[in-house]
Amino acid sequence: MISPSRSRTTDGGTTSGTTGPSDATGPSGAARPSSAPGAGSVLGARSATALVAVLAALTAVAPLATDMYVPGFPAMGDTLGASSSAIQLTMTGFLAGLVVGQLLIGPISDGLGRRRLLLGGAAGFVLFSLLCALAPNAPLLTGARFLQGVAGAAGMVLARAVLTDLFHGPDLPRRFALLSQIMGVAPIAAPVLGGAVLSVSTWRAVFAVLTAMGVLLLLAVLRTVPESLPPERRHPGGVTSTFRAMAALLGRRTFMGYVLVVAFAAAVLFAYISGSSFVFEKLHGVSPTVYSLIFATNAVGSLLGGAAFARLAGRVALNTLLTTGVGFLLLGALAQVLLVLTAGETLAGTWATLFTGTVGIGIVFPAAITLSQSLGRATPGAASALLGGLQFLFGALAAPLVGLFGDDSSLPMALIMLTAALGATLALALLARPWQRHGEPNPTAAGRR
């Protein structure tokens, strides 16, 4: 699966000379096999599957920690003697931790390696989840949530980096498809799991469950995840040099195009998550149980999009799949706006348009992540940091906007989703330029630059 490479392609062309396995790409933008042993040869097929499963779990734990305790907000306010805004600030603190943690840990891992930081992040997640469970007041809970977010970010950012280290060619998009499906489902499943815990215990038990999850993940990392970046492949020059590399990635037009597609798609997703319960329960009068069914159905849409991507990734150019996903994203948001403006609020129409958008999300995430990580293969930790950091930053900015424009229509949610979908479309067309086939990891699907 992996063999020596002699060329590296950047946004501007190909440079000759011997390169490390982390940055090898072919003349068409396709990732060339590296000189390091691949996951299959190092681990064996069964161990590689176990590794991807653990990395998927590491990716899921932060989204679970984001939303699992949301059903307990009222009880938390009563227990801690805090206002609703003070309790909501604990969510903001966690999201800020996720952004800061990814931006710091990703580039640092390019110089220090992945495994130690993964172990430290998992151990920190256990500790800070426990502190959240024991927090006596809202300010301490907010501080613990910020640190929990920083620790949880390690799993998210390093999972993508480890996959980029070990998998190449058509294997890479299929692995990212799994991680993206987990990322899409975890925020949707989290409130349901949290509600189940709250039905038998208090909000503190939610953090106790997260602590237990952290312990299991720490043990799984110890047993399953090897060091994927040996010393000879690490970025020279220390931590300062790795952050300089991240700054260089910011200046790469095509790379940032794909990153911004992911970020705007995340804004669409967070706006949907933030506003859909209000739209369906208040405007359309459905019960919480029916809303859960609608939410689950739309989650299936994301899974179907991800499954279609994984099936087609080895045969269709990833840029073509990404363009298709962005098209679904834009179609769903535009149809929802037009529906409200012309036919008014309809349950079936809103459900159908949101389902269309979630199918697009299921395609966009793995396609854009694979392409950007392929272009950033020289410093996959830094590339992953920018991906994850901007993804959660845009999502955190979009979510509260839904509630600022009144509560008598679904139009604010639809307009925010449409604006973000248009942002993804512009980033794709003006920066990524998919017709040029940059970043294709599958040589058979990639076109010439």
Beta strands, then each sheet from edge to edge (+ up, - down):
strand 1: 7-10
strand 2: 13-16
sheet 1: 1+ 2-
end
